Amino acid sequence: MRVPRFVGLMAVDAREAAAAHGVLLAAPDRPDFHRAVVDYVVRQYPPPGVEVPRGAVVTVWFDFAEGEGGGGAGVREPRVPKPGGGGLQRELDQARDPFETLSR
């Protein structure tokens, strides 16, 4: 059987999908995984589509690892780029050399 995709599912939905596909879930970052409901899966191992035997354990995580994205809020709320600095300075033309054409 192939591992289903759990990334993006809430904990309750991930548990139901695992049971329906005949795999077991483990969540090392959630000791209370059996009670978690609205946390979202952000990564899994083995990845979706890998062939595993029935009853295999799929590990899921609900928080990003160091350097992966910075917490669960990014899963539910897309982060947009912050506006650049500069304010009024960005609207002013940069000073140019007035003798640029003469010095060539």
N, CA, C and O atoms as a DFTB+ gen file, in Angstrom:
416 C
 N C O
     1  1       0.829      -1.182       0.000
     2  2       0.000       0.000       0.000
     3  2       0.876       1.249       0.000
     4  3       2.022       1.207       0.448
     5  1       0.352       2.334      -0.490
     6  2       1.093       3.587      -0.554
     7  2       0.677       4.502       0.595
     8  3      -0.481       4.522       1.011
     9  1       1.656       5.260       1.096
    10  2       1.403       6.192       2.195
    11  2       0.569       7.361       1.676
    12  3       0.935       7.980       0.676
    13  1      -0.544       7.672       2.338
    14  2      -1.327       8.841       1.924
    15  2      -0.651      10.141       2.364
    16  3       0.285      10.127       3.165
    17  1      -1.129      11.244       1.839
    18  2      -0.604      12.559       2.223
    19  2      -1.339      13.032       3.479
    20  3      -2.563      13.159       3.490
    21  1      -0.566      13.287       4.532
    22  2      -1.135      13.801       5.773
    23  2      -0.859      15.287       5.965
    24  3      -1.536      15.943       6.757
    25  1       0.131      15.827       5.247
    26  2       0.501      17.240       5.394
    27  2      -0.698      18.109       5.015
    28  3      -1.310      17.928       3.963
    29  1      -1.014      19.052       5.898
    30  2      -2.135      19.952       5.667
    31  2      -3.422      19.505       6.340
    32  3      -4.385      20.269       6.412
    33  1      -3.445      18.268       6.835
    34  2      -4.639      17.780       7.527
    35  2      -4.593      18.154       9.000
    36  3      -3.518      18.259       9.591
    37  1      -5.757      18.351       9.583
    38  2      -5.827      18.535      11.029
    39  2      -5.573      17.183      11.686
    40  3      -5.742      16.141      11.053
    41  1      -5.173      17.198      12.935
    42  2      -4.833      15.972      13.649
    43  2      -5.966      14.962      13.609
    44  3      -5.727      13.780      13.360
    45  1      -7.186      15.399      13.847
    46  2      -8.320      14.484      13.861
    47  2      -8.514      13.843      12.487
    48  3      -8.806      12.651      12.400
    49  1      -8.356      14.619      11.413
    50  2      -8.501      14.086      10.060
    51  2      -7.342      13.157       9.699
    52  3      -7.535      12.165       8.995
    53  1      -6.147      13.476      10.178
    54  2      -4.984      12.628       9.913
    55  2      -5.172      11.260      10.561
    56  3      -4.845      10.238       9.958
    57  1      -5.698      11.235      11.788
    58  2      -5.946       9.952      12.464
    59  2      -6.973       9.118      11.701
    60  3      -6.809       7.907      11.546
    61  1      -8.029       9.771      11.228
    62  2      -9.063       9.057      10.472
    63  2      -8.513       8.531       9.151
    64  3      -8.804       7.398       8.769
    65  1      -7.729       9.333       8.455
    66  2      -7.141       8.907       7.176
    67  2      -6.175       7.750       7.386
    68  3      -6.136       6.822       6.577
    69  1      -5.396       7.793       8.459
    70  2      -4.455       6.710       8.754
    71  2      -5.210       5.408       9.002
    72  3      -4.825       4.359       8.486
    73  1      -6.270       5.471       9.781
    74  2      -7.060       4.269      10.066
    75  2      -7.683       3.711       8.784
    76  3      -7.730       2.496       8.590
    77  1      -8.157       4.599       7.915
    78  2      -8.776       4.165       6.665
    79  2      -7.772       3.520       5.718
    80  3      -8.137       2.652       4.925
    81  1      -6.500       3.942       5.796
    82  2      -5.468       3.402       4.906
    83  2      -4.638       2.292       5.552
    84  3      -3.742       1.743       4.911
    85  1      -4.918       1.961       6.795
    86  2      -4.235       0.851       7.438
    87  2      -2.824       1.134       7.916
    88  3      -2.006       0.219       8.004
    89  1      -2.527       2.391       8.228
    90  2      -1.219       2.733       8.797
    91  2      -1.424       3.329      10.187
    92  3      -2.519       3.771      10.536
    93  1      -0.366       3.330      10.957
    94  2      -0.403       3.921      12.290
    95  2       0.334       5.248      12.268
    96  3       1.282       5.415      11.501
    97  1      -0.084       6.186      13.089
    98  2       0.576       7.489      13.164
    99  2       1.328       7.634      14.472
   100  3       0.863       7.195      15.524
   101  1       2.492       8.252      14.396
   102  2       3.274       8.615      15.575
   103  2       3.582      10.097      15.466
   104  3       3.866      10.593      14.376
   105  1       3.529      10.806      16.577
   106  2       3.785      12.245      16.596
   107  2       4.750      12.562      17.733
   108  3       4.316      12.792      18.862
   109  1       6.074      12.577      17.448
   110  2       7.040      12.807      18.521
   111  2       6.931      14.180      19.179
   112  3       7.330      14.335      20.333
   113  1       6.402      15.178      18.474
   114  2       6.295      16.509      19.078
   115  2       4.962      16.732      19.796
   116  3       4.721      17.820      20.319
   117  1       4.101      15.727      19.827
   118  2       2.808      15.823      20.521
   119  2       2.563      14.567      21.357
   120  3       1.980      13.603      20.861
   121  1       2.999      14.565      22.610
   122  2       2.739      13.395      23.445
   123  2       1.239      13.155      23.643
   124  3       0.823      12.029      23.915
   125  1       0.431      14.204      23.507
   126  2      -1.021      14.074      23.659
   127  2      -1.708      13.984      22.297
   128  3      -2.824      14.478      22.131
   129  1      -1.052      13.360      21.332
   130  2      -1.550      13.289      19.955
   131  2      -2.964      12.717      19.886
   132  3      -3.764      13.162      19.063
   133  1      -3.282      11.757      20.719
   134  2      -4.607      11.143      20.680
   135  2      -5.717      12.128      21.051
   136  3      -6.888      11.886      20.758
   137  1      -5.345      13.251      21.704
   138  2      -6.331      14.270      22.071
   139  2      -6.277      15.504      21.176
   140  3      -7.191      16.327      21.206
   141  1      -5.214      15.644      20.378
   142  2      -5.076      16.822      19.513
   143  2      -6.174      16.814      18.450
   144  3      -6.519      15.763      17.910
   145  1      -6.714      17.989      18.159
   146  2      -7.813      18.073      17.198
   147  2      -7.481      19.038      16.066
   148  3      -7.474      18.636      14.902
   149  1      -7.207      20.296      16.381
   150  2      -7.096      21.317      15.344
   151  2      -5.663      21.637      14.924
   152  3      -5.458      22.534      14.105
   153  1      -4.676      20.936      15.456
   154  2      -3.303      21.155      14.994
   155  2      -3.161      20.588      13.586
   156  3      -3.761      19.563      13.262
   157  1      -2.369      21.253      12.753
   158  2      -2.172      20.817      11.378
   159  2      -0.837      20.108      11.210
   160  3       0.174      20.528      11.774
   161  1      -0.839      19.037      10.436
   162  2       0.387      18.303      10.121
   163  2       1.203      19.150       9.146
   164  3       0.689      19.589       8.118
   165  1       2.496      19.382       9.478
   166  2       3.341      20.196       8.600
   167  2       4.379      19.370       7.837
   168  3       4.920      19.833       6.833
   169  1       4.659      18.143       8.309
   170  2       5.545      17.250       7.562
   171  2       5.312      15.825       8.023
   172  3       4.731      15.580       9.080
   173  1       5.777      14.887       7.204
   174  2       5.579      13.482       7.514
   175  2       6.728      12.652       6.971
   176  3       7.420      13.061       6.039
   177  1       6.927      11.458       7.578
   178  2       7.905      10.507       7.078
   179  2       7.367       9.109       7.326
   180  3       6.942       8.822       8.445
   181  1       7.365       8.237       6.350
   182  2       7.810       8.408       4.976
   183  2       6.881       9.347       4.210
   184  3       5.723       9.542       4.581
   185  1       7.420       9.928       3.123
   186  2       6.619      10.882       2.343
   187  2       5.450      10.192       1.632
   188  3       5.430       8.968       1.508
   189  1       4.482      10.979       1.169
   190  2       3.328      10.411       0.467
   191  2       3.761       9.636      -0.777
   192  3       4.694      10.024      -1.480
   193  1       3.064       8.540      -1.026
   194  2       3.310       7.747      -2.229
   195  2       4.319       6.624      -2.069
   196  3       4.457       5.794      -2.968
   197  1       5.031       6.576      -0.942
   198  2       6.015       5.516      -0.711
   199  2       5.279       4.224      -0.372
   200  3       4.297       4.240       0.370
   201  1       5.748       3.122      -0.911
   202  2       5.141       1.814      -0.652
   203  2       5.560       1.306       0.728
   204  3       6.752       1.203       1.019
   205  1       4.576       0.988       1.581
   206  2       4.837       0.448       2.928
   207  2       3.879      -0.709       3.178
   208  3       2.828      -0.796       2.543
   209  1       4.242      -1.605       4.109
   210  2       3.310      -2.685       4.438
   211  2       2.161      -2.166       5.313
   212  3       2.296      -1.151       5.997
   213  1       1.061      -2.861       5.279
   214  2      -0.080      -2.496       6.127
   215  2       0.365      -2.529       7.588
   216  3       1.081      -3.443       7.998
   217  1      -0.050      -1.552       8.361
   218  2       0.322      -1.466       9.766
   219  2       1.620      -0.715      10.014
   220  3       2.057      -0.599      11.159
   221  1       2.247      -0.200       8.949
   222  2       3.488       0.563       9.108
   223  2       3.214       1.856       9.875
   224  3       2.093       2.365       9.882
   225  1       4.254       2.372      10.514
   226  2       4.126       3.613      11.285
   227  2       4.583       4.785      10.430
   228  3       5.683       4.769       9.878
   229  1       3.743       5.790      10.326
   230  2       4.075       7.040       9.637
   231  2       4.229       8.101      10.725
   232  3       3.335       8.299      11.548
   233  1       5.366       8.771      10.715
   234  2       5.616       9.816      11.705
   235  2       5.166      11.153      11.136
   236  3       5.513      11.504      10.008
   237  1       4.396      11.894      11.918
   238  2       3.930      13.221      11.506
   239  2       4.374      14.240      12.544
   240  3       4.501      13.927      13.728
   241  1       4.611      15.470      12.079
   242  2       5.006      16.560      12.964
   243  2       4.019      17.702      12.794
   244  3       3.477      17.925      11.711
   245  1       3.798      18.419      13.888
   246  2       2.871      19.546      13.880
   247  2       3.580      20.882      14.007
   248  3       2.943      21.929      13.895
   249  1       4.873      20.867      14.237
   250  2       5.674      22.084      14.294
   251  2       6.832      21.936      13.334
   252  3       7.310      20.827      13.093
   253  1       7.283      23.048      12.785
   254  2       8.428      23.025      11.894
   255  2       9.698      22.781      12.687
   256  3       9.805      23.190      13.843
   257  1      10.652      22.119      12.070
   258  2      11.965      21.936      12.682
   259  2      12.757      23.233      12.538
   260  3      12.342      24.150      11.829
   261  1      13.889      23.300      13.211
   262  2      14.753      24.486      13.155
   263  2      15.072      24.833      11.700
   264  3      15.575      23.992      10.955
   265  1      14.779      26.069      11.299
   266  2      15.090      26.532       9.949
   267  2      14.078      26.140       8.890
   268  3      14.312      26.397       7.710
   269  1      12.957      25.525       9.264
   270  2      11.979      25.074       8.276
   271  2      10.820      26.034       8.066
   272  3      10.096      25.895       7.080
   273  1      10.617      26.987       8.936
   274  2       9.468      27.839       8.715
   275  2       8.991      28.593       9.926
   276  3       8.233      29.551       9.776
   277  1       9.386      28.221      11.093
   278  2       9.133      29.036      12.254
   279  2       7.798      28.912      12.936
   280  3       7.283      29.934      13.390
   281  1       7.199      27.761      13.047
   282  2       6.030      27.602      13.889
   283  2       4.772      27.259      13.135
   284  3       4.700      27.372      11.911
   285  1       3.788      26.841      13.889
   286  2       2.553      26.383      13.296
   287  2       1.675      27.466      12.719
   288  3       0.822      27.156      11.888
   289  1       1.832      28.730      13.110
   290  2       0.955      29.780      12.597
   291  2       1.089      29.930      11.090
   292  3       0.132      30.319      10.420
   293  1       2.242      29.634      10.556
   294  2       2.445      29.745       9.113
   295  2       1.656      28.721       8.328
   296  3       1.432      28.897       7.131
   297  1       1.236      27.668       8.973
   298  2       0.459      26.648       8.281
   299  2      -0.964      27.128       8.055
   300  3      -1.534      26.909       6.986
   301  1      -1.535      27.776       9.047
   302  2      -2.913      28.225       8.938
   303  2      -3.033      29.597       8.286
   304  3      -4.046      29.898       7.654
   305  1      -2.020      30.419       8.432
   306  2      -2.068      31.772       7.902
   307  2      -0.851      31.994       7.012
   308  3       0.275      32.029       7.507
   309  1      -1.061      32.145       5.703
   310  2       0.094      32.363       4.840
   311  2       0.816      33.648       5.219
   312  3       0.189      34.674       5.482
   313  1       2.116      33.579       5.244
   314  2       2.892      34.760       5.596
   315  2       3.247      35.522       4.331
   316  3       3.778      34.959       3.374
   317  1       2.950      36.790       4.346
   318  2       3.266      37.630       3.193
   319  2       4.560      38.382       3.481
   320  3       4.900      38.615       4.641
   321  1       5.280      38.761       2.430
   322  2       6.528      39.496       2.685
   323  2       6.243      40.822       3.377
   324  3       5.245      41.485       3.096
   325  1       7.126      41.191       4.276
   326  2       6.982      42.469       4.965
   327  2       7.348      43.597       4.002
   328  3       8.210      43.419       3.141
   329  1       6.700      44.753       4.140
   330  2       7.048      45.869       3.261
   331  2       8.482      46.327       3.513
   332  3       8.967      46.309       4.644
   333  1       9.131      46.729       2.458
   334  2      10.510      47.198       2.583
   335  2      10.585      48.522       3.321
   336  3       9.602      49.259       3.396
   337  1      11.738      48.813       3.856
   338  2      11.928      50.076       4.558
   339  2      12.161      51.212       3.572
   340  3      12.202      50.996       2.361
   341  1      12.308      52.374       4.078
   342  2      12.640      53.491       3.200
   343  2      11.641      54.621       3.260
   344  3      12.043      55.784       3.235
   345  1      10.380      54.337       3.337
   346  2       9.345      55.362       3.419
   347  2       9.469      56.407       2.328
   348  3       9.493      56.077       1.143
   349  1       9.550      57.683       2.732
   350  2       9.634      58.772       1.769
   351  2      10.918      58.732       0.963
   352  3      10.951      59.191      -0.179
   353  1      11.952      58.197       1.535
   354  2      13.228      58.160       0.832
   355  2      13.113      57.351      -0.454
   356  3      13.804      57.659      -1.425
   357  1      12.279      56.347      -0.494
   358  2      12.105      55.537      -1.696
   359  2      11.441      56.328      -2.805
   360  3      11.633      56.012      -3.979
   361  1      10.656      57.362      -2.463
   362  2       9.938      58.113      -3.470
   363  2      10.778      59.203      -4.110
   364  3      10.422      59.697      -5.180
   365  1      11.857      59.583      -3.501
   366  2      12.721      60.607      -4.066
   367  2      13.647      60.009      -5.122
   368  3      14.138      58.891      -4.963
   369  1      13.881      60.751      -6.191
   370  2      14.845      60.298      -7.183
   371  2      16.235      60.354      -6.576
   372  3      16.564      61.259      -5.809
   373  1      17.036      59.375      -6.933
   374  2      18.407      59.373      -6.467
   375  2      19.180      60.475      -7.198
   376  3      19.006      60.686      -8.398
   377  1      20.017      61.157      -6.460
   378  2      20.819      62.228      -7.062
   379  2      21.786      61.623      -8.073
   380  3      22.419      60.600      -7.814
   381  1      21.889      62.278      -9.237
   382  2      22.811      61.805     -10.261
   383  2      23.872      62.866     -10.497
   384  3      23.722      64.023     -10.102
   385  1      24.912      62.459     -11.127
   386  2      25.991      63.372     -11.478
   387  2      25.498      64.296     -12.591
   388  3      25.177      63.816     -13.678
   389  1      25.428      65.620     -12.350
   390  2      24.911      66.532     -13.380
   391  2      25.831      66.611     -14.597
   392  3      25.391      67.038     -15.664
   393  1      27.083      66.216     -14.465
   394  2      28.031      66.298     -15.576
   395  2      28.273      64.930     -16.211
   396  3      29.273      64.735     -16.902
   397  1      27.357      63.977     -15.978
   398  2      27.534      62.626     -16.454
   399  2      27.734      62.569     -17.968
   400  3      28.632      61.869     -18.438
   401  1      26.930      63.278     -18.732
   402  2      27.064      63.227     -20.187
   403  2      28.318      63.963     -20.664
   404  3      28.851      63.633     -21.723
   405  1      28.798      64.950     -19.909
   406  2      29.976      65.691     -20.326
   407  2      31.272      64.928     -20.013
   408  3      32.277      65.118     -20.696
   409  1      31.255      64.085     -19.007
   410  2      32.483      63.419     -18.605
   411  2      32.787      62.171     -19.419
   412  3      33.807      61.524     -19.183
   413  1      31.960      61.826     -20.341
   414  2      32.209      60.628     -21.176
   415  2      33.115      60.956     -22.294
   416  3      33.441      60.086     -23.101
